[in-house]
Amino acid sequence: MSLCAIHRILDEHLVHGRVVAGGQIGVRADQMMTQDAVGTMVFLHLEKLGPPRLAGKFAICYVDHNTLGVGPQNAQDHRFLETSCAKGRIHFSKAGNGIGHQVHLERYGVPGELLLGADSHVPTLGGLGMLAIGTGGMELAVALRGVPHYLVCPSVTKVVLTGKLRPWCAAKDVILDIIGRLRDRQLIDTALEYTGSGVGNLSVPQRAVIANMGAELGVTTSWFPSDENTKSYLASQGRARIYRKISSHPKADYADEIQLHLSKVVPMVALPPSPHNTVPVEEVAGIEVDQVAVGSCTNGFYDDLARVALVLRRKSIHPTINMVVAPATHQVMRTLMEFGYLKDILEAGARLGESTCGFCIGQGHTPAAGWKSVRTSNRNFEGRCGTKNASVYLVSPQTAAATAVYGVLTDPRKLGKREPSPKIIQRFTINDGLVVVPLKQTKNVTVQRGSNLVGPPSIGPLPQQLKGEVVLVLRDHVSTDHILPAGRWLKHRSDVIEYAKHTFNVLDPDFARRAKRVKDRGLCGIIVAGVAYGEGSSREHAALCPLVLGVRVVLAKSIERIHRSNLVNAGIVPLTFINPKDYGLIRPGDELELPWLADELAKSDLVTVRNKERNYEIKFGHGLKPRQIKIILAGGLLEYVSG
């Protein structure tokens, strides 16, 4: 059997290990990207590690999260990032240029190349035939230093698409359908490779939508072939010269296979509070809605918003609806303006949002308490929108537009049998003026660092044993948004000491104070969690801030891939229940000891956790690779690499 395309690309970039599912491999990327919400930490890590060593590799930092300018911190962070990029010869995309994933798709993505990015939605680039893998900020900093990136080689599931989408059905409906099919599967260290005749009926932006939301399943990445549609898209961006045809081998070996006929896809919705809660729109149509928000890195493409404009043309949005439309990039904004679609949107009564992550992460357009918000973004976790008791429904642009017109959640097929098609753009107007290209000479560049930039403290090597107290017991599916929300707290991303004060405040406002009291008693904090702990965003702050508060151990039924790596890299020990029933034994306030922790990590697959007072002992698995064990023993990735 031949290698599947994902394994073939990994093999082309391999420097350590063998491309075998489940094994640890080291790879070198062609491109690296970060964004402002993670990037400040990336460059603070580099201050400890040393300057970037790019050796001809392409690297860029996007400002697309912290753009509201709430207080001086945002502007200080941006100046720090811009001058750090100039010093390190890294490209810098200014605020207003757009959301990094889509700008990168438009201007920098290359089929067949390997991209590492400090953001969970980096796999969006899989829609272009690029192998794109999300990382934590610390991992990216190390990669920028020229160190290989290590990961578990994923098993690959083949997704066979056939047929063609019917009118009013969108790529968003495809991925919501797939999420519904796969939501009960364990997909950590799995990748999705799309094949089949139906792929040729999807444009690159449609493929990017599907690849983007593979992240909600916890997969390592998603990938589409590079074909004639890819070539046409690159030509529309003036980049046809970098086209490379890449397809799946017909006799390639896959771990699993699923099939989906596109003509059977119907308009879908993910009900709150999880992208996993998918059902056909027609089953829940009629829910009263207060807000409609269109945009994000998932559905902020030209075609998405032009279709919304065509629905709204010569109409008014329903009087009960508050609507915002946010083009994902400056290029999309300009194109909508050139062809009159922006006029349609504004005249219908919608507000225009900035080309940023914005409402998706609770940065502006926060709904009122109790509101129901219909959005085209990718996540609807509790509190992510900025309001704990608001409800977010995830839909396609067509469903969002129909809902805006009728004032209730509406199946867009109600608009008629024929769906109007936007103008096909053969060549977009290109303007890269908002990207600062680094100069070759950097001697005179001074990094401008505000007082709000505070990196994480060093914790030193892992002790031979740990004694701690359970500071929090959590349910299943606690996301990084629950651990550390964005929204109005996002301005503290460059100061982990301040940001740590808000850890878990969505679920337990007293957590930070309680954890600090435990730390002050000389005990480490221990968090107990259910299934899929740390799902969602790649934000390493969800590991760094608990670390600041004294947390050194996480006991969970399962931990999502990027968050697990972030815990390891921070020096926090991630352990998983062998018997899920043991989860019920542990209570908040229990004092636990891990008497042989360092030795057991180094010599065994199991770690012992004891409670002498309540007389129980539980064996946990760690599943760590040898390099990960060395990182934890050293006290974190920075200490391991610099030591």
Secondary structure, 3 states (H helix, E strand, C coil): CECCHHHHHHHHCEEECCCCCCCEEEECCCEEEEEHHHHHHHHHHHHHHCCCCCCCCEEEEECCCCCCCCCCHHHHHHHHHHHHHHHHCCEEECCCCECHHHHHHHHCCCCCCEEEECCCCHHHHHHHCCEEEECCHHHHHHHHCCCCEEEECCEEEEEEEECCCCCCCCHHHHHHHHHHHHCCCCCCCEEEEEECHHHHHCCHHHHHHHHHHHHHHCCCEEECCECHHHHHHHHHCCCHHHCCCECCCCCECCCEEEEEEHHHCCCEEECCCCCCCEEEHHHHCCCECCEEEEEHHHHCCHHHHHHHHHHHCCCCCCCCCEEEEECCEHHHHHHHHHCCHHHHHHHCCCEECCCCCHHHHCCCCCCCCCCEEEECCCCCCCCCCCCCCCEEEECCHHHHHHHHHHCECCCHHHHCCCCCCCCCCCCCCCCCCCEECCCCCCCCCCCCCCCCCECCCCCCCCCCCEEEEEEEECCCCCEHHHHCCCHHHHHHCCEHHHHHHHCCCCCCCCHHHHHHHHHHCCCEEEEEECCCECECCCCCHHHHHHHHCCEEEEEECCECHHHHHHHHHHCCEEEEECCHHHHHHCCCCCEEEECCHHHHHHHCCEEEEEECCCCEEEEEECCCCHHHHHHHHHCCHHHHHHC
